Amino acid sequence: MTADSTWLVVGANGFLGSNAAAFLQGTVDVVGTVRSRSPLPGFSSIATCDITDSSSVDSVIRAIQPDVVLNTAAIASHELCEREPELAHQANVVGPRNLASTTAAVGARFIHISTDAVFDGARGNYNETDTPSPFSSYGQSKLAGELAVLEENPAALIARTNFFGWSPTGSRSILEFFVNSLTRGELVSGYNDYIVSSIYAQDLIQILWDLNEVKASGVFHCVAGNALSKFDFGVAVADQFGLDSGLIQSSSSPAGTDGISRLRDLSLDTTKASQLLGRVLPTQEAGLQHAFSDRSELRNQILS
Ligand SMILES: NC(=O)c1ccc[n+]([C@@H]2O[C@H](COP(=O)([O-])OP(=O)(O)OC[C@H]3O[C@@H](n4cnc5c(N)ncnc54)[C@H](OP(=O)(O)O)[C@@H]3O)[C@@H](O)[C@H]2O)c1
């Protein structure tokens, strides 16, 4: 990709969308889409587009003529997806289908973001050949979104992930939860039974960039190279940021509404991406070091 390439970041004002702009700025032309117009740093221009509207998706993509479309738009809240499954279906299935269909028609590369929550978390260390079995409406809608994307655009790259980092609200991510709470000297719970391989958002965008460069298509697990419980992650945050890890209490995650513990290991195996890229993916601790060095300039750039 060269400076005259155009990336269209869909969901530009979201957590990952704003991180993508910060990463891509200065390397390629970055155009963003939002549902309601607002000034956003890092984007050369902004278009308005509701991805559930196929004619809007079609006209925006045909007008911008991007080389790459990165879809970070979604209803990413488990709670909202449980409450409003039709809304989740529209944003997480219909929208991605529309984007996949138009990108296939115009010959643009399509990168779609999915989630580790397509698995049930009973085992962990899932690879791309393991059969998904989502435990939530969110996971079900994201899995259906993956299938819709591949149906419309088999050359698409689908990245299943889980990430942490600096967000536009300053409070969206688990990193910010621990940094903000521990800085204020508050006691916090760290779940010892909820395990993920969360990757630093800037490291994630680097991996998407690298996979795009080698024209990867299909499903890839794009997460950190190691798994940590939320408790261990909190301790790692405290260690990296010079905060008091004694404020983090190891605890079990609360039972769901069905009375069943949320015990989950949603860690993903990254061998497929590592082999294609010829390097291991960064650990969560390496991501925290990166986030620490980004804590001034990048954090301020992303904060809205
Ligand atoms: N955050 C995580 O740790 C995590 C973990 C695993 C996977 N993911 C996946 O990563 C991706 C990005 O997540 P995120 O945390 O960055 O989400 P986010 O901060 O909630 O941002 C989502 C974006 O989607 C936009 N959007 C929602 N419905 C839309 C629609 N119908 N048309 C156009 N835009 C729409 C939102 O726009 P408005 O501002 O207008 O609502 C918002 O900009 C999602 O695919 C999510 O499923 C996230």
The ligand as a Gaussian input file, in Angstrom:
#p B3LYP/6-31G(d) Opt

LIG

0 1
 N      -14.143000      -3.662000      22.119000
 C      -13.695000      -4.928000      22.165000
 O      -12.928000      -5.340000      23.042000
 C      -14.079000      -5.886000      21.085000
 C      -13.790000      -7.238000      21.295000
 C      -14.008000      -8.135000      20.267000
 C      -14.496000      -7.687000      19.050000
 N      -14.838000      -6.380000      18.883000
 C      -15.348000      -5.961000      17.582000
 O      -14.530000      -4.899000      17.139000
 C      -15.289000      -4.012000      16.324000
 C      -15.126000      -2.591000      16.841000
 O      -15.605000      -2.521000      18.164000
 P      -15.515000      -1.168000      19.004000
 O      -15.258000      -1.579000      20.412000
 O      -14.606000      -0.235000      18.317000
 O      -17.013000      -0.661000      18.895000
 P      -17.612000       0.786000      19.234000
 O      -16.616000       1.644000      19.932000
 O      -18.927000       0.535000      19.891000
 O      -17.850000       1.406000      17.802000
 C      -18.788000       0.844000      16.951000
 C      -19.072000       1.815000      15.840000
 O      -20.087000       1.231000      15.016000
 C      -20.944000       2.264000      14.607000
 N      -22.219000       1.705000      14.193000
 C      -23.080000       0.950000      14.910000
 N      -24.163000       0.653000      14.163000
 C      -23.976000       1.240000      12.947000
 C      -24.726000       1.313000      11.753000
 N      -25.932000       0.720000      11.631000
 N      -24.223000       1.996000      10.706000
 C      -23.019000       2.617000      10.788000
 N      -22.266000       2.594000      11.903000
 C      -22.740000       1.916000      12.966000
 C      -21.042000       3.166000      15.816000
 O      -21.515000       4.419000      15.402000
 P      -22.357000       5.384000      16.376000
 O      -21.342000       6.126000      17.172000
 O      -23.118000       6.253000      15.431000
 O      -23.239000       4.501000      17.209000
 C      -19.600000       3.173000      16.288000
 O      -18.870000       4.164000      15.602000
 C      -16.703000      -4.554000      16.341000
 O      -16.893000      -5.364000      15.218000
 C      -16.756000      -5.407000      17.584000
 O      -17.730000      -6.420000      17.461000
 C      -14.658000      -5.462000      19.877000

